[in-house]
């Protein structure tokens, strides 16, 4: 796998992510309409992958993003440093009144039969102002870069973020990096300025330079406009519906060498069935499944992505890479916050079958 992907064996940076940094307010199991206090988690779909790879797996990673010079920006930058991620910031000044801002995500945890609720305040978000030309990619990649990653959440923020991702993907390929893109289709974000039709055209311009896609059947259907089978009656842990779409993906995007996703069956907010699957150049790799007792579900998909990417970059087989992603994503849901608190040893032990609850 690593040969066919041609992952560079060395580089000053193992992975560079491009995306928005956000802070998530978390009142725990209390809904916001009754909340008296919140925890603050620093997050961002693209950042989470870089942070997990640095903190858990010891890799040298970086994030290219917007940073606003005000106290919320300082809070976020401190957490980026703490996770060991090197920042490449395009800086903005806050006017003291209405921005530009670092986005806020509001997300309670739900409980039992009550689902988690997520909404945003992305008004006048600095990251949405990022545009082609804002970063010197030749300089960022000059010491060698092995992998470049971005995602659909960042692509959905404005008219300029998608073209910036496309610019970065081309520069990363020129620098010899493998490229990955997490489709992460968020209807609420796209609906603000063009809906699914706009999403499909923006994503298509990015994916023509992508080696590895991350996304489930809904992401593939809505982000790539690929028809999918009716999955209503099937178990969500059955990879058949996802795999049935691979011919359509490759016909539309022949450059793509691998597609991977988590499989999640939600029994309640607190209990999920959990699995993962990857299609790699015509071969299929499926993880075991397990029952998760969820502490905080946010970030589980990014946890999978980072473990999967780590496996591939470490020269593991695709099968082992899927297991590492599955194990790390599972562990991530047992911690508060969106980024990892796991160790690489814990991930490897769980990937080998370190839980009595695994059903093979």
C-alpha positions in Angstrom: 0.0 0.0 0.0 2.7 2.5 1.0 4.6 1.8 -2.2 1.5 2.4 -4.5 0.7 5.6 -2.5 4.4 6.7 -2.7 4.4 8.2 0.8 7.7 10.0 1.3 9.7 8.2 4.0 11.1 11.4 5.4 10.2 15.1 5.7 10.5 17.9 8.3 6.7 17.6 8.6 4.9 14.3 8.6 1.5 16.0 8.0 0.2 19.5 7.3 -3.5 20.2 7.8 -5.4 23.2 6.4 -8.6 24.2 8.2 -10.4 26.3 10.7 -9.7 26.3 14.4 -12.8 26.5 16.6 -13.7 26.4 20.3 -16.6 24.2 21.4 -18.7 25.0 24.4 -19.8 21.8 26.1 -22.4 21.9 29.0 -22.1 18.1 29.3 -25.4 16.3 29.5 -27.4 19.5 30.3 -29.0 21.1 27.2 -28.0 24.7 26.5 -31.4 26.1 27.4 -30.8 25.0 31.0 -27.0 25.3 31.2 -25.3 27.1 33.9 -21.7 26.4 32.9 -19.7 25.0 30.0 -16.3 23.4 29.3 -14.3 24.8 26.5 -12.7 22.4 24.0 -10.4 23.5 21.1 -11.3 21.7 17.9 -11.6 21.8 14.1 -12.0 18.7 11.9 -8.7 19.3 10.1 -6.8 20.4 13.3 -8.0 17.3 15.2 -6.2 15.0 12.8 -2.9 17.0 13.2 -3.3 17.2 17.0 -4.0 13.5 17.3 -1.1 12.5 15.2 1.3 14.7 17.2 0.0 14.0 20.7 -0.8 10.3 20.5 1.5 9.0 17.8 4.5 11.3 18.1 4.4 12.7 14.6 5.6 16.1 13.4 2.5 17.9 12.3 1.4 21.5 11.4 -1.8 23.4 10.9 -2.3 26.3 8.4 -5.2 28.4 9.6 -6.6 31.8 10.7 -5.8 33.2 14.1 -7.4 36.3 15.6 -5.4 38.4 18.1 -7.8 38.5 21.1 -8.3 36.4 24.2 -10.2 33.6 22.6 -7.5 33.4 19.9 -4.9 33.2 22.8 -6.8 30.4 24.4 -7.0 28.4 21.2 -3.3 29.0 20.3 -2.3 27.8 23.8 -4.1 24.5 23.1 -2.5 24.2 19.7 0.9 24.5 21.4 -0.1 22.0 24.1 -1.0 19.4 21.5 2.4 19.8 19.8 1.1 21.1 16.5 3.2 23.7 14.6 1.1 26.7 13.6 1.2 28.6 10.3 -1.1 31.5 11.1 -2.7 34.1 8.9 -3.4 36.7 11.6 -6.4 39.0 11.9 -7.0 41.8 14.4 -10.3 41.8 16.4 -12.0 45.2 16.4 -13.3 44.7 20.0 -16.9 44.5 18.9 -17.9 42.2 16.2 -14.8 40.4 14.9 -13.4 38.9 12.9 -14.0 35.9 15.3 -12.8 32.5 16.1 -15.9 30.3 15.5 -17.9 28.9 18.4 -19.5 25.4 18.2 -22.2 24.6 20.8 -22.7 20.9 21.5 -24.3 19.2 24.4 -23.6 15.6 25.0 -27.2 14.2 25.0 -27.9 11.2 27.2 -29.7 7.9 26.6 -32.7 8.5 24.3 -31.9 12.2 24.0 -29.6 12.9 21.1 -26.7 15.4 21.2 -27.5 18.8 19.7 -25.0 20.8 17.7 -25.3 24.4 16.4 -22.8 27.1 15.5 -21.9 30.7 15.7 -19.6 31.2 12.7 -20.6 34.9 12.2 -17.7 36.9 10.7 -15.4 33.9 11.1 -11.7 34.7 10.4 -11.2 31.3 8.8 -13.9 32.1 6.2 -11.8 35.0 5.0 -8.8 32.8 4.1 -8.2 32.8 0.3 -5.7 31.6 -2.3 -2.4 33.4 -1.8 -2.6 33.7 2.0 0.0 31.0 2.6 3.4 30.5 1.1 3.1 26.8 0.4 6.6 26.5 -1.1 8.0 27.8 2.2 5.7 25.6 4.4 6.6 22.5 2.4 10.3 23.5 1.8 11.7 21.1 4.4 9.8 18.1 3.0 6.2 17.1 3.8 4.9 13.5 3.7 1.1 14.1 3.9 -1.4 16.9 3.4 -4.9 16.9 4.8 -8.0 19.1 4.6 -11.8 18.7 4.8 -15.3 19.6 3.8 -16.1 21.7 6.9 -13.4 24.2 5.9 -14.5 24.0 2.2 -18.0 25.0 3.2 -17.1 28.2 5.1 -17.0 30.7 2.2 -16.5 31.2 -1.6 -12.7 31.4 -1.0 -11.9 28.5 1.3 -12.5 25.8 -1.4 -10.2 27.4 -3.9 -7.6 27.8 -1.1 -7.8 24.0 -0.5 -7.4 23.3 -4.2 -4.4 25.6 -4.4 -2.8 23.8 -1.4 -3.5 20.3 -2.7 -1.7 21.1 -6.0 1.3 22.6 -4.1 1.4 19.5 -1.8 1.3 17.1 -4.7 4.1 19.1 -6.3 6.1 18.8 -3.1 5.6 15.0 -3.2 3.1 14.6 -0.4 0.2 12.2 -0.3 -3.1 14.1 -0.1 -6.3 13.3 1.9 -9.7 15.0 2.2 -12.4 14.3 4.7 -15.7 15.0 3.0 -17.4 15.8 6.3 -20.6 17.1 4.6 -22.4 19.6 6.9 -25.7 20.6 5.4 -26.2 23.5 7.8 -22.9 25.1 6.6 -23.4 24.6 2.9 -27.1 25.8 3.0 -26.0 29.3 4.0 -24.5 30.0 0.6 -25.4 27.6 -2.1 -26.5 24.2 -0.8 -25.6 20.8 -2.1 -25.2 21.9 -5.8 -22.5 24.4 -4.7 -20.9 21.8 -2.5 -20.6 19.3 -5.3 -18.8 21.7 -7.6 -16.4 23.0 -4.9 -15.6 19.5 -3.7 -15.0 18.2 -7.3 -12.4 20.9 -7.9 -10.5 19.7 -4.7 -10.9 15.9 -5.2 -9.1 16.0 -8.6 -5.9 16.3 -6.5 -6.8 13.9 -3.7 -5.3 10.4 -3.1 -7.4 9.3 -0.1 -11.0 10.2 0.7 -12.6 9.9 4.1 -16.4 9.8 4.3 -19.5 7.7 4.8 -22.3 6.9 2.3 -24.1 10.2 3.0 -20.8 12.2 2.5 -20.2 10.4 -0.8 -23.8 11.0 -2.0 -24.1 14.6 -0.9 -20.5 15.8 -1.3 -19.6 13.9 -4.6 -23.2 13.5 -6.0 -22.8 9.8 -6.3 -26.0 7.8 -6.1 -26.1 5.3 -3.2 -28.1 2.3 -2.4 -31.1 2.5 -0.1 -29.6 1.7 3.3 -32.7 2.2 5.4 -33.2 -1.4 6.4 -29.5 -2.5 6.7 -27.4 -2.5 9.8 -25.2 0.6 9.9 -22.3 -1.7 10.8 -22.7 -3.6 7.5 -20.1 -2.1 5.0 -22.0 -3.4 2.0 -23.8 0.0 1.2 -20.5 1.9 1.5 -18.6 -0.6 -0.7 -21.4 -0.6 -3.3 -20.5 3.0 -4.0 -16.8 2.5 -4.8 -17.3 1.9 -8.5 -19.1 5.3 -8.8 -16.4 7.1 -6.8 -13.6 5.8 -9.0 -15.5 6.4 -12.2 -16.0 10.0 -11.2 -12.6 10.5 -9.5 -10.1 8.0 -11.0 -7.2 9.5 -9.1 -8.5 8.4 -5.7 -6.6 5.3 -4.4 -8.4 4.7 -1.1 -11.7 5.6 0.6 -12.3 4.9 4.3 -15.0 5.5 6.9 -16.3 4.7 10.3 -19.4 2.5 10.7 -21.6 3.7 13.6 -24.9 2.2 14.8 -26.5 4.5 17.3 -28.5 2.6 19.9 -28.7 5.6 22.2 -26.6 8.8 22.8 -24.5 6.8 25.3 -24.2 3.4 23.5 -23.0 2.9 19.9 -21.9 -0.1 17.8 -18.6 0.9 16.2 -16.7 -0.4 13.2 -14.6 0.9 10.2 -14.0 0.0 6.6 -11.6 0.9 3.9 -11.5 0.4 0.1 -7.9 0.4 -1.0 -7.2 0.0 -4.8 -9.9 -2.6 -5.3 -9.4 -4.4 -2.0 -11.7 -4.2 1.1 -10.5 -4.1 4.7 -13.1 -4.2 7.5 -12.3 -3.8 11.2 -13.9 -5.8 14.0 -16.9 -4.3 15.7 -17.4 -3.3 19.3 -19.9 -1.7 21.6 -18.9 1.8 22.7 -20.0 3.4 25.9 -19.8 7.0 24.9 -18.5 9.8 27.1 -18.2 12.4 24.3 -18.8 11.4 20.7 -17.4 14.5 19.1 -14.1 13.8 17.2 -14.5 10.0 16.9 -14.3 10.2 13.1 -11.2 12.4 13.2 -9.8 9.9 15.7 -10.3 7.2 13.1 -8.8 9.3 10.3 -5.6 10.0 12.3 -5.1 6.4 13.4 -5.7 5.2 9.8 -3.2 7.8 8.4 -0.7 6.9 11.1 -0.9 3.3 10.1 -0.3 4.0 6.4 2.6 6.4 7.1 4.2 3.9 9.4 4.2 1.3 6.7 1.5 -0.9 8.2 -0.8 -3.0 6.0 -4.1 -1.4 5.0 -5.8 -4.0 7.3 -3.7 -2.9 10.3 -4.2 0.8 9.4 -8.0 0.3 9.5 -7.7 -1.4 12.9 -5.5 1.4 14.3 -8.0 4.0 13.1 -10.9 2.0 14.5 -9.2 1.5 17.8 -8.1 5.2 18.2 -11.6 6.5 17.2 -13.2 4.2 19.7 -10.8 5.3 22.5 -11.4 9.0 21.6 -15.1 8.7 22.4 -14.2 7.7 26.0 -12.5 11.1 26.7 -13.9 14.6 27.1 -13.2 17.0 24.2 -12.5 16.6 20.5 -8.8 15.6 20.5 -7.0 12.5 21.8 -6.0 11.6 25.3 -4.9 8.1 24.3 -1.4 6.7 24.1 -0.1 4.8 21.1 0.3 1.7 23.3 -3.3 1.8 24.3 -4.4 2.1 20.6 -2.2 -0.8 19.6 -3.4 -3.0 22.4 -7.1 -2.3 21.6 -6.4 -2.8 17.8 -5.0 -6.2 18.7 -8.2 -7.1 20.6 -7.7 -5.8 24.0 -11.4 -5.7 25.0 -13.7 -8.5 26.0 -16.5 -6.8 24.2 -15.1 -7.2 20.7 -17.3 -9.3 18.4 -15.5 -10.7 15.4 
